[in-house]
Amino acid sequence: MDMAEEIRAEMVANVWKVVATAGDTVTEGDTLVILESMKMEIPVIAESDGVIEQLAVHEGDVVQDGDLIAVIA
């Protein structure tokens, strides 16, 4: 059994749009969330295939570097 993959923020940013929801099946490269920082949109993508076990952010949230965005199992 594979370990769950944690997707974490790589910078301070606003959560502009949440594309995926918990329970969704995703494939590597799918966009989960779109962050906004300094007027740039930064997609957060799945790095592996799986099911979104947890989505830890909501639109309008502010994430810090290292904050949990999602868990894919």
N, C-alpha and C positions, 0 to 999 in steps of 0.2 A: 504494500500500500504506500502510495506517495505521501510525502508530507504536504501539509497545506502551505500555499505560497502567500506571503503577506506582501501587499502592494503598499508602499509608503511614499509620502510626499518627498520630493527632492528639493523643495524650496518653499518659502513662505508664499502663499497664493490664496486667492479667493476661489471657492468652488462655484464655477459659473454655470455648469450644466451637469446633471447626473444622467448618464445615458442608460446604464444598466441597472438592474434591480436584483436583490438577493433571490437566489433560486435560478437565475438565468444560467444557461449553458453558454460558455464562451470558448472561443478558439484563440490561439496565440495571435496577437495583433489587433484583436477587437478593442475598440475604445470603451472604457468603463466610465470615465469622468473627464470633463474638460475643465481645467483650471485656468484662471486668468491672473496674470501678473504683469505689471507695467504695460497694460493694454495689449498684451500678447496672449493668444489662446494656446494652452499647452495640453495636448491630449495625454491622458494616463491610459496606457494600454495593458492588456493582459499579456503576460510573458510566458504563459503556458495554457494549454487546454484544461478545461475543468468546469466546475459549477461554482458560482459565487455563493460562498457560505455566509459571508457577512459584508455589508456595505456600511462603512463607518462614517460616511459624510452625507450631508444634505446640501442642496443648492443654497448659496448664501453663506455657508460656513467659511471660516478662515483656517487654513491648515498651516502648520509650522513644519519646518524641515524635520522629517522623521516620523510625522504623524501617520497613523494607520488610515489608509483609504479603503482597502478591501482585502478580503481573504478568499482565495480560490483553492478549492480542494478537488 
